[in-house]
């Protein structure tokens, strides 16, 4: 019986440590300069007069996952859908997905409705990327193989043959894009979709028919893309803010039942409370 009580108290103390940790993380998140006016009541809680709520078994599983997401958001990184699903209950997750889809739908709709002229160009570039990637894989295998390089019927290394085919697709893509840009109005419309200047002047161009020099769509996942943004706001940033809102609301519900705000002076004891709680659980550094 005594063992059971001790075990219960230890679990409750561990949950309290997680709740203090979550509160401090939300305080840090709320103090970030780009979110200084958002949810001001979330982080300044009167710990002298208010107690943390007791969590259900499901909430005890959710809180550590929510803490992990808070840490990601502090690094200005987004959580995956699987991480959000694990931290939110079904109702909150459904609300998050619906509101996120609504808030950034205009961004995705605009991007999905890109000019049809770009589709043929992308088809050629993707074929080039596929063959270039295949050439890299063949070359890596040959470097560690006991048999060395593989050659085709003409005595050419397989990786070289694949790379030449890739460059042919890149060249076709550039020629196609150059033809579409002969009209100045069309060129201006297409330019905003690409990560670099569509300059086809032989004396000044930086474009080339290879994996590095081929123009790519802005926001492309390719490591050779020079511009990772899609527009001034961006779907990624909108997703980040929506995740902040959803997670802080979820965590707050696992801490308190009130929304009162206190002064900054009253919140100074927060760090000391957490330090003492961690010391009681894990011991001092000198031990």
C-alpha positions in Angstrom: 0.0 0.0 0.0 2.8 2.4 0.9 4.6 1.5 -2.3 1.5 2.2 -4.3 1.1 5.6 -2.6 4.7 6.5 -3.2 4.4 5.5 -6.9 1.2 7.6 -7.2 3.0 10.6 -5.7 6.0 10.2 -8.0 3.7 10.1 -11.0 1.9 13.2 -9.9 5.2 15.0 -9.3 6.4 14.0 -12.8 3.2 15.5 -14.3 3.7 18.7 -12.3 7.2 19.0 -13.7 5.8 18.6 -17.2 3.2 21.3 -16.5 5.7 23.8 -15.2 7.9 23.0 -18.3 5.0 23.6 -20.6 4.1 26.9 -19.0 7.7 28.2 -19.2 7.9 27.2 -22.9 4.6 29.0 -23.6 6.0 32.0 -21.8 9.1 32.0 -24.1 7.0 31.4 -27.1 4.7 34.4 -26.2 7.7 36.6 -25.7 9.1 36.1 -29.2 9.2 39.4 -31.0 6.9 38.4 -33.9 4.1 37.3 -31.5 4.3 39.8 -28.7 0.6 40.7 -28.8 -0.8 37.2 -29.2 -2.7 35.5 -26.3 -1.2 37.7 -23.5 -3.1 35.8 -20.8 -1.6 32.5 -21.6 1.7 32.8 -19.9 1.3 35.1 -16.9 -0.5 32.9 -14.4 -0.8 33.5 -10.7 0.9 30.4 -9.4 0.7 31.6 -5.8 -3.1 31.4 -5.9 -3.9 29.0 -8.7 -3.1 25.3 -8.8 -2.5 23.1 -11.8 -5.4 20.9 -12.7 -5.1 17.1 -12.5 -4.8 15.5 -15.8 -6.6 12.5 -17.2 -4.7 9.5 -18.5 -5.1 10.7 -22.1 -3.9 14.2 -21.2 -0.8 12.7 -19.5 0.1 11.1 -22.8 -0.7 14.3 -24.8 1.3 16.8 -22.7 4.8 15.5 -23.4 3.9 15.5 -27.2 2.7 19.0 -26.9 5.9 20.0 -25.1 7.9 18.6 -28.0 6.0 20.7 -30.4 6.4 23.8 -28.3 10.2 23.3 -28.5 10.0 23.0 -32.3 7.9 26.2 -32.5 10.5 28.1 -30.4 13.1 27.1 -33.1 10.6 28.5 -35.7 10.2 25.0 -37.1 6.8 23.4 -38.0 5.5 20.2 -36.5 4.3 17.4 -38.8 0.7 16.5 -39.0 1.4 13.2 -37.2 2.9 15.2 -34.3 0.0 17.6 -34.2 -2.4 14.6 -34.2 -0.6 13.0 -31.3 -0.7 16.2 -29.2 -4.4 17.2 -29.9 -7.5 15.3 -29.2 -9.7 14.4 -32.2 -12.0 17.4 -31.9 -9.1 19.9 -31.6 -7.2 18.2 -34.4 -10.2 18.4 -36.7 -10.6 22.1 -35.8 -6.9 22.7 -36.4 -7.0 21.1 -39.8 -10.1 22.9 -40.9 -9.0 26.3 -39.8 -5.5 25.8 -41.3 -6.9 24.7 -44.6 -9.1 27.8 -44.6 -6.4 30.3 -43.6 -3.8 29.2 -46.2 -6.1 27.9 -49.0 -5.6 31.1 -51.0 -1.9 30.5 -51.0 -2.1 26.9 -52.2 -4.9 27.7 -54.7 -2.8 30.4 -56.3 0.2 28.1 -56.5 -1.7 25.1 -57.9 -3.2 27.4 -60.6 0.2 28.2 -62.1 0.4 28.9 -65.8 0.1 25.8 -68.0 3.3 26.8 -69.8 5.2 25.8 -66.7 3.8 22.3 -66.6 5.7 21.1 -69.7 8.9 22.7 -68.4 8.5 21.0 -65.1 8.0 17.7 -66.8 11.3 18.0 -68.6 13.2 19.1 -65.5 11.8 16.2 -63.4 13.0 13.7 -66.0 16.4 15.4 -65.9 16.4 15.2 -62.1 15.4 11.6 -62.1 18.2 10.6 -64.5 20.8 12.8 -62.7 19.9 11.2 -59.4 20.2 7.7 -61.0 23.6 8.7 -62.2 24.7 9.7 -58.7 23.5 6.4 -57.3 25.3 4.4 -59.9 28.5 6.3 -59.3 28.3 5.8 -55.6 27.7 2.1 -55.9 30.7 1.8 -58.4 32.9 3.6 -55.9 32.5 0.9 -53.3 32.0 -2.1 -55.6 34.7 -4.7 -56.1 34.0 -4.7 -59.8 34.4 -0.9 -60.2 32.5 1.1 -62.8 29.8 -0.4 -65.0 30.1 0.2 -68.8 27.5 0.1 -71.6 27.8 -1.5 -75.0 29.7 1.5 -76.3 32.3 1.4 -73.5 30.9 4.4 -71.7 30.4 4.4 -67.9 26.7 3.9 -67.0 26.7 7.0 -64.8 28.1 9.1 -67.6 25.5 7.9 -70.0 22.7 8.7 -67.5 24.1 12.1 -66.8 24.3 12.9 -70.5 20.6 11.9 -70.9 19.8 14.2 -67.9 21.6 17.1 -69.5 19.7 16.5 -72.7 16.4 16.9 -70.8 17.7 20.0 -69.0 18.7 21.5 -72.4 15.2 20.7 -73.8 13.7 22.4 -70.8 15.8 25.5 -71.2 15.0 25.8 -74.9 11.3 25.4 -74.2 11.4 28.1 -71.5 13.4 30.4 -73.8 10.8 30.1 -76.5 8.0 30.9 -74.0 10.0 34.0 -72.8 10.4 35.5 -76.3 7.3 37.6 -75.6 8.2 40.2 -73.0 4.8 40.1 -71.4 4.9 36.4 -71.1 8.4 36.5 -69.7 7.4 38.9 -67.0 4.5 36.7 -66.0 6.7 33.6 -65.8 9.6 35.3 -64.0 7.8 35.6 -60.7 7.4 31.8 -60.5 11.1 31.1 -60.7 14.0 31.2 -58.3 16.4 33.1 -60.5 16.5 35.5 -63.4 15.3 34.1 -66.7 18.1 35.8 -68.6 18.9 33.9 -71.9 21.5 36.4 -73.1 24.6 34.3 -73.9 26.9 37.1 -72.5 25.2 37.5 -69.2 23.2 34.4 -68.4 23.9 32.2 -65.4 21.6 29.5 -66.6 23.0 26.1 -67.6 21.7 22.7 -68.7 22.6 20.9 -65.6 21.2 20.1 -62.2 22.7 23.2 -60.6 22.1 25.8 -63.3 18.5 24.9 -64.3 15.8 27.4 -63.2 13.5 26.0 -60.5 10.1 27.0 -59.2 10.3 29.2 -56.1 9.7 27.1 -53.0 11.0 23.9 -54.7 12.3 21.2 -52.4 15.4 20.9 -54.5 18.6 21.7 -52.7 19.6 23.7 -55.8 16.6 26.0 -55.5 17.8 29.6 -54.8 14.5 31.0 -53.5 12.6 28.8 -51.0 9.7 31.3 -50.5 6.4 31.2 -52.4 5.0 34.6 -51.5 5.4 37.3 -48.9 3.4 35.5 -46.3 3.8 31.9 -47.4 1.9 28.8 -46.5 4.7 27.7 -44.2 4.6 30.8 -42.0 0.8 30.6 -41.9 1.0 27.0 -40.8 3.5 28.0 -38.1 1.2 30.6 -36.6 -1.8 28.2 -36.7 0.2 25.5 -34.9 1.3 28.0 -32.2 -2.4 29.0 -31.6 -3.6 25.4 -31.6 -0.9 24.0 -29.3 -1.0 26.9 -26.8 -4.7 26.5 -26.5 -4.4 22.8 -26.0 -1.6 23.1 -23.4 -3.4 25.9 -21.5 -6.4 23.5 -21.1 -4.0 21.0 -19.5 -2.7 23.5 -17.0 -5.5 25.8 -15.7 -9.2 26.4 -15.8 -8.9 30.2 -15.6 -7.7 32.9 -17.9 -6.6 35.5 -15.3 -3.5 37.6 -16.0 -1.1 38.7 -13.3 1.7 41.3 -13.1 5.2 40.5 -14.1 6.4 40.8 -10.5 4.1 37.9 -9.5 5.5 35.7 -12.2 9.1 35.9 -11.1 8.7 33.0 -8.7 7.9 30.7 -11.7 11.6 29.8 -12.5 12.4 29.3 -8.9 9.4 27.0 -8.4 10.5 24.9 -11.4 14.1 24.8 -10.2 13.1 23.6 -6.7 10.7 21.0 -8.2 13.4 19.6 -10.5 15.9 19.6 -7.6 13.5 17.7 -5.4 12.9 15.1 -8.2 16.5 14.6 -9.5 18.6 15.9 -6.7 21.1 18.8 -6.7 24.0 19.1 -9.0 26.4 18.6 -6.1 25.0 15.2 -5.1 
